[in-house]
Amino acid sequence: MTRPPTSRRWVLHLDMDAFFASVEQLTRPTLRGRPVLVGGAGGRGVVAGASYEARAFGARSAMPMHQARRLVGAGAVVLPPRGRLYSTMSTAVFDALRTRMPVLEMLSLDEAFGEPPELADADADEVREFAERLRALILDRTGLVASIGAGAGKQIAKIASGLAKPDGVRVVTPDEQGPLFEALPVRKLWGIGPVADDKLRRLGIDTIGALAATSETEVVSVLGATVGPSLHRLARGIDDRPVAERADAKQVSAETTFAVDLVTLDQLRAAVEQTGASAHGRLLRDGRAARTVVLKLKKSDMSIVTRSATLPYATADRETLVATAQRQVIDPREIGPVRLVGVSLGGLSAVRQGSLFPDLDRGEAPAAESDETDIVRLDTTVPTVPGPAPAPVASTSTSTWRPGQDVAHSEFGHGWVQGCGHGVVTVRFETRSTGPGQARTFAEADEALAPADPEASLL
């Protein structure tokens, strides 16, 4: 009997499936099986996470929320992020993993590398069994689903985990790596962004295999001497980077290089909005809040302008952080054309504090919201307990409650706001262990209702 292929080393890449949306569906059972979008619901909101039911319609992370809602349709359930809860669940996931893999290189709240010593020189079947045991452990400890990829290095392990999704394991042996790389789009290679992808495609290099077959000299001429050689090595399957614990990052950031220089203020503001949203998505995955916002502008002559602002508190509110970046913008007519926009979020802290005047911090009056923004609409067979109050509609600016907010009732226990406004609030009472719960409507000033800790939804 032929022994399955072995490898000198096996690196595992674990990636939680639709992490933010999965945590929402876990703790709010009514949402299980529904298209859930996590992120900002306002006119400039961005999707931070999408359930697989929403992804089936084409919705995805980093997409403008209004676009995702159009794709999903009336069945979309839009919820604000609950960063503290995601951080708690992330800790539970990685605490479970460390019982089997003491050294983890965490990339974010929902993904990490590991290199179990006992898998050195193991065969593919042994690696697959190990990975399945890890997935079962995570499911048992947290109720969440993970996908795992395995390969001879970090690059191939990360690609493999993407191929394993959703809810699977993919082991790529050294013999399989070459043929797999040959056909994969070059964009799949870690470090190839949209600008580099465009440059390579113009030269006819559209697969990882084609990049590997290109001379290093030509790769350097296209991608630069800094990253070109390392990307060429990865394309050829050479990846000996160790798996090691990472120190807490001092900042999270995102940068966008534009094929055509930005020459108007409107263009630049749109770019800051887009890049700031990307940086905010990374902040959510980091699990901390930021106090300092740095705007970086690289001009067409390659000179760099940076401006920063520090808030009086640490926050993870996207609108506040992006508005702070927008206040640092300089009109391109004053400084010249801009080719790169970067937004960095620093002063990271695990302690979050809300502003007393968030609308002033955002630099603008809150936009009027539609009914769908202020009601989490559910087409559900779970009965709503009848009451004298009318069905909730769009909330007014003086509303005490917000859709998606965790609340507690002295009689009915823990729940979350499904809709509010015009003096009433509708709450669905459920937690992880209750199954789909009932919705009840109360007067907004009902003294039996109080804000609650999101972690209570885990009970």
C-alpha positions as CSV (number, residue, x, y, z in Angstrom):
1,M,0.0,0.0,0.0
2,T,1.4,3.4,-1.0
3,R,1.9,5.8,1.9
4,P,0.2,9.3,1.4
5,P,2.6,12.1,0.5
6,T,4.6,13.6,3.4
7,S,6.2,17.0,4.0
8,R,9.2,18.1,6.0
9,R,7.0,20.7,7.7
10,W,3.3,21.4,7.8
11,V,1.9,24.8,8.4
12,L,-1.8,25.2,9.2
13,H,-3.9,28.3,8.5
14,L,-7.1,28.5,10.4
15,D,-9.8,30.9,9.3
16,M,-13.2,31.2,11.0
17,D,-16.1,31.0,8.6
18,A,-17.9,34.4,8.2
19,F,-16.8,35.2,11.8
20,F,-18.7,38.3,12.6
21,A,-22.0,37.2,11.0
22,S,-21.6,33.7,12.5
23,V,-21.3,35.1,16.0
24,E,-24.5,37.1,15.4
25,Q,-26.3,34.0,14.2
26,L,-24.9,31.9,17.1
27,T,-26.2,34.4,19.8
28,R,-29.4,35.4,18.0
29,P,-30.9,32.1,16.9
30,T,-33.7,33.8,14.8
31,L,-30.9,34.8,12.4
32,R,-29.7,31.3,11.7
33,G,-30.0,30.6,8.0
34,R,-30.7,34.2,7.1
35,P,-28.6,36.6,5.1
36,V,-26.9,38.7,7.8
37,L,-24.8,41.8,7.0
38,V,-22.7,43.3,9.8
39,G,-21.6,46.9,9.5
40,G,-22.8,50.5,9.2
41,A,-26.4,50.9,8.1
42,G,-26.1,54.6,7.2
43,G,-25.7,56.0,3.7
44,R,-21.9,55.5,3.7
45,G,-21.9,52.3,5.8
46,V,-19.6,49.5,4.8
47,V,-20.0,45.7,5.3
48,A,-17.7,44.4,8.0
49,G,-19.0,40.8,7.7
50,A,-21.5,38.8,5.7
51,S,-23.0,35.4,6.4
52,Y,-22.8,32.7,3.7
53,E,-26.5,33.2,3.1
54,A,-25.7,36.8,2.2
55,R,-22.6,35.9,0.2
56,A,-24.8,33.7,-2.1
57,F,-26.3,37.0,-3.4
58,G,-22.9,38.5,-4.0
59,A,-22.5,40.5,-0.8
60,R,-19.0,40.6,0.7
61,S,-16.9,42.3,3.3
62,A,-15.7,45.9,2.5
63,M,-18.6,46.4,0.1
64,P,-20.7,49.6,0.5
65,M,-23.7,48.5,2.7
66,H,-26.2,50.1,0.3
67,Q,-24.8,47.9,-2.5
68,A,-24.9,44.8,-0.4
69,R,-28.5,45.5,0.6
70,R,-29.6,45.9,-3.0
71,L,-28.0,42.6,-3.9
72,V,-29.5,40.7,-1.0
73,G,-32.9,42.3,-1.3
74,A,-35.7,42.7,1.3
75,G,-34.5,39.7,3.3
76,A,-31.2,41.3,4.4
77,V,-30.7,41.6,8.1
78,V,-28.4,44.5,8.9
79,L,-26.7,44.7,12.3
80,P,-24.2,47.0,13.9
81,P,-20.9,45.3,14.9
82,R,-20.5,44.1,18.5
83,G,-16.7,44.3,18.7
84,R,-16.4,43.3,22.4
85,L,-18.4,40.1,21.7
86,Y,-16.3,39.2,18.7
87,S,-13.1,39.7,20.8
88,T,-14.5,37.5,23.5
89,M,-15.3,34.7,21.0
90,S,-11.9,35.1,19.4
91,T,-10.2,34.6,22.8
92,A,-12.3,31.4,23.3
93,V,-11.3,30.1,19.9
94,F,-7.6,30.6,20.3
95,D,-7.6,29.4,23.9
96,A,-9.0,26.2,22.6
97,L,-6.4,26.0,19.8
98,R,-3.5,26.6,22.2
99,T,-4.3,23.4,24.0
100,R,-3.1,21.6,20.8
101,M,-0.8,24.2,19.2
102,P,1.0,26.3,21.9
103,V,2.6,28.6,19.3
104,L,0.1,30.6,17.3
105,E,0.7,33.4,14.9
106,M,-2.5,35.4,15.1
107,L,-3.3,37.5,12.0
108,S,-6.6,38.9,13.3
109,L,-9.5,38.1,15.5
110,D,-10.5,35.2,13.2
111,E,-7.4,33.7,11.6
112,A,-4.0,32.3,12.7
113,F,-1.1,30.2,11.6
114,G,0.2,27.2,13.5
115,E,3.0,24.6,13.0
116,P,2.4,21.6,15.3
117,P,5.7,19.9,16.0
118,E,4.1,16.5,15.9
119,L,3.2,16.9,12.2
120,A,6.8,17.2,11.1
121,D,7.3,14.5,8.4
122,A,3.6,13.4,8.8
123,D,1.6,12.3,5.8
124,A,-1.4,14.1,4.3
125,D,-3.9,11.8,6.0
126,E,-2.4,12.4,9.4
127,V,-2.5,16.2,8.8
128,R,-6.1,16.0,7.7
129,E,-7.1,14.1,10.8
130,F,-5.3,16.6,13.0
131,A,-7.1,19.5,11.4
132,E,-10.5,17.8,11.7
133,R,-9.9,17.3,15.4
134,L,-9.0,21.0,15.7
135,R,-12.3,22.0,14.0
136,A,-14.3,19.7,16.2
137,L,-12.6,21.2,19.3
138,I,-13.5,24.7,18.2
139,L,-17.1,23.8,17.4
140,D,-17.4,22.0,20.8
141,R,-15.9,25.0,22.8
142,T,-17.5,27.9,20.9
143,G,-20.3,26.6,18.6
144,L,-18.5,28.2,15.7
145,V,-17.2,26.7,12.4
146,A,-13.6,27.0,11.2
147,S,-11.9,26.0,7.9
148,I,-8.3,24.9,7.9
149,G,-5.7,24.8,5.1
150,A,-2.4,22.9,5.4
151,G,0.7,23.1,3.3
152,A,4.5,23.3,3.4
153,G,4.6,27.0,4.1
154,K,2.4,29.9,5.1
155,Q,1.5,31.0,1.6
156,I,0.2,27.6,0.5
157,A,-1.6,27.1,3.9
158,K,-3.5,30.4,3.5
159,I,-4.5,29.6,-0.1
160,A,-5.6,26.1,1.0
161,S,-7.8,27.5,3.8
162,G,-9.6,29.6,1.2
163,L,-10.1,26.5,-0.9
164,A,-11.5,24.7,2.1
165,K,-14.3,27.2,2.8
166,P,-16.9,26.9,3.9
167,D,-16.6,24.4,6.8
168,G,-13.8,22.2,5.5
169,V,-10.2,21.1,5.4
170,R,-7.8,21.3,2.4
171,V,-4.4,19.7,2.6
172,V,-2.0,20.6,-0.2
173,T,1.0,18.3,-0.5
174,P,4.3,19.4,-2.1
175,D,3.5,17.3,-5.2
176,E,0.1,19.1,-5.6
177,Q,1.5,22.6,-4.9
178,G,3.1,23.2,-8.3
179,P,0.0,22.2,-10.4
180,L,-2.3,24.2,-8.1
181,F,-0.1,27.4,-8.3
182,E,0.1,27.0,-12.1
183,A,-3.6,27.7,-12.5
184,L,-4.4,30.0,-9.6
185,P,-5.0,33.8,-10.4
186,V,-1.9,35.8,-9.5
187,R,-4.0,37.9,-7.2
188,K,-4.3,34.9,-4.8
189,L,-0.6,35.4,-4.0
190,W,-0.1,37.1,-0.6
191,G,1.1,40.6,-1.3
192,I,-0.4,41.1,-4.7
193,G,-2.9,44.0,-4.6
194,P,-5.1,45.5,-7.3
195,V,-2.3,47.8,-8.7
196,A,0.3,45.0,-8.8
197,D,-2.3,42.7,-10.3
198,D,-3.0,45.2,-13.1
199,K,0.7,45.7,-13.9
200,L,1.3,42.0,-14.1
201,R,-1.8,41.3,-16.2
202,R,-0.8,44.0,-18.7
203,L,2.3,41.8,-19.3
204,G,0.2,38.7,-19.7
205,I,1.1,37.4,-16.2
206,D,-2.3,36.4,-14.8
207,T,-1.5,33.2,-12.9
208,I,0.9,32.3,-10.1
209,G,2.5,29.8,-12.4
210,A,3.1,32.5,-15.0
211,L,4.8,34.7,-12.3
212,A,7.0,31.8,-11.3
213,A,8.1,31.3,-14.9
214,T,9.0,35.0,-15.3
215,S,12.6,35.9,-14.6
216,E,13.3,37.5,-11.3
217,T,14.9,40.5,-13.1
218,E,11.6,41.2,-14.9
219,V,9.5,40.7,-11.7
220,V,11.7,43.3,-9.9
221,S,11.3,45.7,-12.8
222,V,7.5,45.5,-12.4
223,L,7.0,45.1,-8.7
224,G,10.2,46.8,-7.3
225,A,13.3,45.6,-5.6
226,T,11.7,45.6,-2.2
227,V,8.9,43.1,-2.7
228,G,9.6,41.6,-6.1
229,P,12.2,39.0,-5.1
230,S,10.1,37.7,-2.1
231,L,6.9,37.4,-4.2
232,H,8.9,35.6,-6.9
233,R,10.1,33.1,-4.3
234,L,6.6,32.6,-3.0
235,A,5.3,32.0,-6.6
236,R,7.9,29.3,-7.0
237,G,6.7,27.6,-3.8
238,I,9.7,28.7,-1.7
239,D,8.3,29.8,1.7
240,D,10.5,29.1,4.8
241,R,9.0,31.8,7.0
242,P,8.7,30.6,10.6
243,V,5.4,30.6,12.5
244,A,6.0,32.8,15.5
245,E,3.9,34.7,18.1
246,R,3.3,38.3,17.0
247,A,3.5,41.3,19.3
248,D,0.5,43.5,19.5
249,A,0.5,45.9,16.6
250,K,0.9,49.5,17.5
251,Q,-1.4,50.6,14.7
252,V,-3.6,49.2,11.9
253,S,-3.6,50.8,8.5
254,A,-4.7,50.6,4.9
255,E,-3.3,52.1,1.7
256,T,-4.6,52.5,-1.8
257,T,-2.5,53.3,-4.8
258,F,-4.4,54.7,-7.8
259,A,-3.6,53.9,-11.4
260,V,-4.7,57.5,-12.3
261,D,-3.7,60.4,-10.0
262,L,-6.4,62.1,-7.9
263,V,-6.7,65.8,-8.9
264,T,-10.0,67.0,-7.3
265,L,-11.2,67.3,-3.8
266,D,-14.2,65.1,-4.4
267,Q,-11.9,62.3,-5.8
268,L,-9.7,62.6,-2.7
269,R,-12.5,62.5,-0.3
270,A,-14.0,59.4,-1.9
271,A,-10.6,57.8,-1.7
272,V,-10.2,58.6,2.0
273,E,-13.7,57.2,2.6
274,Q,-12.8,53.9,0.9
275,T,-9.3,53.6,2.5
276,G,-10.6,54.6,5.9
277,A,-13.3,51.9,5.7
278,S,-10.6,49.3,4.9
279,A,-8.5,50.5,7.9
280,H,-11.6,50.3,10.1
281,G,-12.3,46.7,9.0
282,R,-8.8,45.8,10.1
283,L,-9.4,47.6,13.4
284,L,-12.6,45.5,14.0
285,R,-10.6,42.3,13.4
286,D,-7.9,43.5,15.7
287,G,-10.5,43.8,18.5
288,R,-9.2,47.1,19.9
289,A,-10.2,50.8,19.6
290,A,-8.1,53.7,18.2
291,R,-7.5,57.2,19.4
292,T,-5.1,58.6,16.7
293,V,-5.9,58.9,13.0
294,V,-3.1,59.6,10.5
295,L,-3.8,60.5,6.9
296,K,-1.0,59.8,4.4
297,L,-0.9,61.3,0.9
298,K,1.8,60.4,-1.6
299,K,1.9,62.9,-4.4
300,S,2.8,62.2,-8.1
301,D,6.3,63.4,-7.5
302,M,6.6,60.6,-4.8
303,S,6.8,63.1,-1.9
304,I,4.7,62.3,1.1
305,V,2.4,64.5,3.2
306,T,1.1,63.2,6.5
307,R,-1.4,64.8,8.9
308,S,-2.7,63.4,12.2
309,A,-5.4,64.1,14.8
310,T,-5.9,62.5,18.2
311,L,-9.3,62.1,19.7
312,P,-9.9,62.6,23.5
313,Y,-11.0,58.9,23.7
314,A,-10.4,55.6,22.0
315,T,-13.2,54.5,19.7
316,A,-14.1,51.8,17.1
317,D,-16.8,53.9,15.5
318,R,-16.3,54.0,11.8
319,E,-18.0,57.3,11.1
320,T,-16.0,59.0,13.8
321,L,-12.7,57.7,12.6
322,V,-13.3,58.3,8.9
323,A,-14.6,61.8,9.6
324,T,-11.4,62.5,11.6
325,A,-9.4,61.4,8.5
326,Q,-11.5,63.6,6.3
327,R,-10.8,66.6,8.4
328,Q,-7.1,66.2,7.5
329,V,-7.7,66.3,3.8
330,I,-5.9,68.9,1.7
331,D,-7.2,69.9,-1.7
332,P,-5.1,68.4,-4.5
333,R,-5.2,71.8,-6.2
334,E,-3.1,73.1,-3.3
335,I,-0.6,70.3,-3.0
336,G,-0.6,68.7,-6.5
337,P,-2.0,65.3,-7.8
338,V,-2.2,62.4,-5.3
339,R,-1.3,58.8,-6.3
340,L,-1.6,57.0,-2.9
341,V,-3.9,57.5,0.1
342,G,-3.3,55.8,3.4
343,V,-5.2,55.9,6.7
344,S,-3.6,54.6,9.9
345,L,-5.3,54.1,13.2
346,G,-3.1,54.3,16.2
347,G,-3.2,54.7,20.0
348,L,-4.8,51.3,20.1
349,S,-6.5,50.4,23.3
350,A,-8.6,47.5,24.6
351,V,-10.7,50.0,26.4
352,R,-13.4,51.7,24.4
353,Q,-15.2,54.9,25.4
354,G,-18.1,56.5,23.6
355,S,-18.0,60.2,22.9
356,L,-20.5,62.4,24.7
357,F,-21.0,64.3,21.4
358,P,-20.4,61.7,18.5
359,D,-22.2,63.8,15.9
360,L,-19.7,66.7,16.5
361,D,-16.8,64.3,16.3
362,R,-18.0,63.0,13.0
363,G,-18.1,66.6,11.8
364,E,-21.6,66.4,10.3
365,A,-25.2,66.1,11.2
366,P,-26.6,62.6,11.2
367,A,-28.2,61.7,7.9
368,A,-31.9,60.8,7.9
369,E,-32.3,57.1,7.9
370,S,-34.9,55.0,6.0
371,D,-37.3,52.7,7.8
372,E,-35.2,49.7,6.8
373,T,-32.2,51.2,8.5
374,D,-34.0,51.5,11.8
375,I,-35.8,48.2,11.8
376,V,-34.1,44.8,11.6
377,R,-36.7,43.2,9.4
378,L,-37.2,39.5,9.8
379,D,-39.5,37.3,7.8
380,T,-40.0,34.8,10.6
381,T,-42.6,32.3,11.7
382,V,-41.8,32.9,15.3
383,P,-44.9,34.6,16.7
384,T,-44.8,38.2,17.9
385,V,-46.6,38.7,21.2
386,P,-49.5,41.0,20.5
387,G,-49.6,44.3,22.3
388,P,-51.4,47.6,22.1
389,A,-48.5,49.5,20.6
390,P,-48.2,50.0,16.9
391,A,-45.5,48.2,14.9
392,P,-42.2,50.2,15.2
393,V,-41.1,52.3,12.3
394,A,-38.1,54.5,11.7
395,S,-36.6,55.9,15.0
396,T,-36.6,59.6,15.7
397,S,-33.4,61.5,16.6
398,T,-34.4,61.3,20.3
399,S,-34.9,57.5,20.4
400,T,-33.3,55.9,23.5
401,W,-32.6,52.6,21.6
402,R,-30.9,51.5,18.4
403,P,-31.6,48.4,16.3
404,G,-29.3,45.6,17.1
405,Q,-28.6,46.9,20.7
406,D,-28.5,44.3,23.5
407,V,-31.1,44.9,26.2
408,A,-32.4,43.2,29.3
409,H,-36.0,43.1,30.7
410,S,-36.8,42.4,34.3
411,E,-39.3,39.7,33.3
412,F,-38.3,38.4,29.9
413,G,-34.5,38.4,30.3
414,H,-31.9,39.2,27.6
415,G,-32.8,40.3,24.1
416,W,-32.0,42.6,21.3
417,V,-33.7,45.6,19.7
418,Q,-35.4,44.6,16.4
419,G,-37.0,48.0,15.8
420,C,-37.7,51.3,17.5
421,G,-39.1,54.7,17.0
422,H,-42.2,56.9,17.6
423,G,-42.2,56.1,21.3
424,V,-42.0,52.3,21.1
425,V,-39.3,49.6,20.9
426,T,-39.6,46.0,19.7
427,V,-37.3,43.5,21.4
428,R,-36.7,39.9,20.4
429,F,-35.8,37.9,23.5
430,E,-33.3,35.2,22.8
431,T,-29.7,34.0,23.5
432,R,-27.4,31.4,22.2
433,S,-29.1,28.6,24.2
434,T,-32.8,29.6,23.9
435,G,-33.6,28.9,20.3
436,P,-35.5,31.5,18.2
437,G,-37.3,33.9,20.6
438,Q,-40.4,35.9,20.7
439,A,-40.6,39.6,19.9
440,R,-42.5,41.9,22.2
441,T,-43.2,45.6,21.9
442,F,-42.9,48.1,24.7
443,A,-43.2,51.8,25.4
444,E,-39.8,53.3,24.8
445,A,-39.6,54.6,28.3
446,D,-40.6,51.3,29.9
447,E,-38.5,51.2,33.1
448,A,-38.3,47.4,33.0
449,L,-36.0,47.7,29.9
450,A,-32.3,48.5,30.3
451,P,-29.1,48.3,28.1
452,A,-27.3,45.0,28.5
453,D,-23.8,43.5,28.1
454,P,-23.6,41.8,24.7
455,E,-21.7,38.9,26.3
456,A,-25.0,38.0,28.1
457,S,-26.2,36.7,24.7
458,L,-23.7,33.9,24.9
459,L,-25.6,32.3,27.8
